Amino acid sequence: MSTLKPCPFCGGTKICTEKSINLNYCDNCSAESNIEHWNTRPIEDALNARIAELEGLVDKLIEIGDKLVFPDGMFDDEQSIIERNWRILTKAIKERKKPRPQLPPVMGSGDALGW
């Protein structure tokens, strides 16, 4: 007999077998099934198959992406964005180095000006 899977309802691992009535049941939550059906999990099996398929596709996409990378290790669009941001940053730094005009000192308060 094969090893019994945990309970599909509570995950319990104490599964009891009553061979005389052809029954497995969970000692934790009392879920029960025929002996031959206890390890049958069609939805779980289908999901595991789909996960394996999608993981294979992810691996293929990573492989394709690696082939698209330029020798310097950046994608074309990423390189363009970095160059544009660098130009903006250097322009901002140059402008910051320019002397700023001095504002005249504030004379009086708003009340003195009639506000």
Secondary structure as UniProt FT lines:
FT   TURN            8..10
FT   STRAND          15..18
FT   HELIX           19..21
FT   STRAND          23..26
FT   TURN            27..29
FT   STRAND          32..34
FT   HELIX           35..37
FT   TURN            38..39
FT   HELIX           42..68
FT   TURN            71..72
FT   HELIX           76..97
FT   TURN            110..114
//
